[in-house]
Amino acid sequence: MRNKSRRCQSFLLIFLSVLFVSVPAFAEQITGSGCSVSNVGYLTELAKEYEKQTGVKVLVRGGGTVIGIEDVKTGKVDFAASCRKKEVDDPKDIQCIQVAWDALVFIVHRSNPISNISLDNVRAIYSGKITNWKELKGRDAPIKVFISRPKKGLSGVEASMRDMILKGQEPVETKNTLSLASTGIVEQMVEDTPDGFATSGYSSARKRNIKILKVNSVYPDKKNIANGRYPLRRPLFLVIPEDPKPEVKRFIDFAMSKKGQQFISSQGVVSLLDVR
């Protein structure tokens, strides 16, 4: 009887040891949200590269700059992407760390015959003075303007647009203006709307099935943005708490390292190394 009991105990110990060896330990994981321009442009791929090199999973979702910053504030995520500088109304206990460069670009449907636009004409569209494509030597059709505008706060693209183009003014809303929750949705609407027009970020717009317009005859490609020939360059940030988790700090360090910056540049985005 004693031998049978010992055998049962031995079997149980072997079973438990096999069970614990065969169940993998949970890998470390951090989460982020925010700016669609950053997510599509470089961040999703950077997260995959970081996981490949470290084994730490980085989950990234969109939603826009405003949602990302709010998510960091409430602790829903560990970090956020932002394409605007820190605003007065943003939480005080966050850091905005620049990790790349972007540029504001103006996008239209692939079928639109317009290929070049002046900043004065952009301002005229947003002030409601130009409302038909024929005024820009295009077809006779109303300009359908899509704006990235969350319910609360300013999106990164709209904040940059007001600062860099509209001299602090708000876009005028007309019957052909439609506000949408994020820049990602704006880009998708322009893809599907022959008479659409919008401001977006170069980093994500270049991956969409749309036409990016020249500005004052200068095309916004990586080289022209990096050397300053294209006029609307702006920074891209990662937002973290003032006291981030160690793994978040390591991810930021990777993004800022030479290897991380070279990877961002390899994705077609203007890295900090690209701007001398």
N, C-alpha and C positions, 0 to 999 in steps of 0.2 A: 504494500500500500504506500510505504514511504517512498519507494523507488518510482512509483507511478506519479506521486505528487511532485517529486523532483523533476521528472520528465516534463510534466505540465508547466512547471515554473520555467524550465529552460526554454521550452517551446514559446512561451509567452514573451520572454526576454528577447529571443531571436526575432519574433514577429514585430515587437515594438521597435527594435533597432533597425530592421529593414524599413519599417514604416517611416521613421524619422529621417533616415538617409535618403529615401526616395522622394520625400516631399521637399521641393525646393524652397529655400528661404525667400521671403518676399524682397524683391529688389527695391532699392530706393527709388522714389518717384517725386517729381515736382510738377506743378501745373501753372499754366499761364493763360491769359486771355488778352483781348484788346484789339489794337489797330489792324484792320484788314490789309492795309498796304504793306505793313511789315510781315504779317503772317503769310500772305501769298508771295511776297517778294523774296524773303530770305529765312524767316524765323522757323517755319515748319521744317525746312531742310536742315537748318542749323541744329534744331532739336534732335533730328535723326542722327546727324553726325556726332553729336555729343553722346548720345546713347551708344553708338557704335564704338566710341573710344573709351567710354567709362562704365557702360552697363547701367547707367542711371537713366530711367525713362523720363522724358519731358513731354507732357501732354499739353498741346496748345490748341485753343479754340479762339474764334473771332468774337465779333460783337461790337467792335469799335473802341476808340480810345476812351470815351467817357465811361463805358461799362467796365473796361479793363482797370481803370484807376479806382473805380468804386469797388470792384472785386478785390483789389489789393487792400483797400481800406477796411473792408469787412472781413478779410481773411478767407474769402472763397478761393483765392488763388495765391500762389507764392510770388508771382511777378506778372507784369503786364507789358504790352507793347504800346507805344504812343508815338504819334507823328506830330506832336506839338509840344512846346515847352510848358513847364509848370505854370499854371494859372493861379491867380489870387485865391479863387474859390476851391482849389484842390486841397486835399488833406496836407497838413503841415509836416506830418511824420513820414513822408515818402521821399525817395531819391529818384531823380531822372538822370539816367546815364546814357550819353550819346554813344551809339555803337555803329552807326552808318549814316550815309547821306541819301537823300531822295530829292525829287524836284516836283513841283506842281506842274501838271500837264493838262491840256485840254483835249478831250476825246469826243469823237463822233462815230457814227455808224460807218462800217466799211464802204457802203455804197455812196456816201456823201462825197460830192466832187470837190469840196473845199479841202485844201491841204495846208493852208497857211493862214494865220490870224495875227492881228496886232493886239497889244495889250489894251489899247484904246477901244478896240472893237469888243474885246472881252468885257471891259467895264460897261460898254454900252448895252451889251446883252443883259448883264446882271442889274443894270439900272432900269431896264425896260424900254430903252430908247431904240434898240434893234430887236425886232421880234420875228422877222421873216428871213429865211436863208437867202432870198433874192437880193436883200440889201448887202449881202457879202458875196454877190456874184454866184450864188448857188441856185438851187431850184426854188420855185415858188411854193413854199411850205412853211408853216409856223415852226419856230425853234422851240422844241420841247426841252426845257431845262430841268435837269435832275440834280438835287442837292442832298448831300449827306448831312442829315440833321437829326440827332437823337432827341428823345422827348425832354431830356434834361442836359443842360450844358452844351458846349460847342464840340463838334467833331474835330479831329485833327486837321482834316482837309479844309473845313470851313474856317477854322481859326487861322490857318495859314493863308487862306485866300483873302480873308479880311485884312490881315496884316500886310501881305505882300502885293496885293492887286487893288483892293477896294478902298485903301487908305482909311481903314477902320469902319467903313460903312457896311450895313447889312445888304444882302441882295434883295432887290425888289421882287415881291411875289406877283406873278401874273396868272392868268387862267391856264397858261401852259407851263407853270412851275409845279414840280412835284417833289416834296421832301421825303426822304427815305432814311431808314434806320442806320445804315452804314455805307461806307464807300464800296464795299464788295457788292452790295445790292445795286448801287448806282452804276457800277461798271457793267453788271449783268443787264440792266435796263437799256443802257446805250448799245450793247451788243444786239438787242432785239428791237430797237426803235430806229427806223431809218432817218427820222428828223431829230433825233436826240442830241443833246449837248451836255457836257458835264466837266467839272474840274476833278482830277484825281491825282494819285501819286504815280510817278514813273515806275517805281519798283514793282507794283502790281499790274498797272495798266499794260505794260509791255507783254504780259502773259495772256492778255485777253484778245478775243477776236474783234478788235475795234481799230479805228484809225487814230493815231496820235498826231495832232497838228503841230506844224512848225510854229514858232513864235517869233515874229519879226524876221522871218526867213531862216531861223536857226532851229534845227531839229534837236529834240531832247534825247540824245543818246548818251551812253555812259561817259564817253570821252568829253563831250561838250558840257556835261554837268560837272564832271570832275575838274576841268580846267576853267570853269566859270564863264565860258562863252554863252551857254544857255543861262538866262538870268534868274531863274526861280528855284534855286537850290535851297533845300531846307534839311534840318537834322531829323534822324530817327532815334528814338530813345527806348531803353528798357527801364521800367519803373519797378522799384522794389521798396520794401519797408526800410526805415532807417536802421533797423536791426534785423537783417534777413537771416533765414536759416543757413547753416554752413553750406548745404548743398546748392542753395540758390546763389550764394556768393561764389562758389566754385564755377557754376554755369556762367555767371557774369564775367568772371576772370577768363574763362575760355573764350567767350565772345570778344573780349578786348585783347586777347593775346595775338601774337603774330599769326599763329596757325588759324585761329578763329577768324581774324580779319581777312586772311588769304582765302578762307573758305567762303566768306560772305562775298568777296569780290568775284570768286569763281561762279557764283550764282547769277552774275550779271548786275549786281547791285553795287553802288559806289561805296566802297569801304573807307574807313578813316585813312588807311594807307594810300588810297588812290588820290586823295586831295593833299597836295603838298603846300 
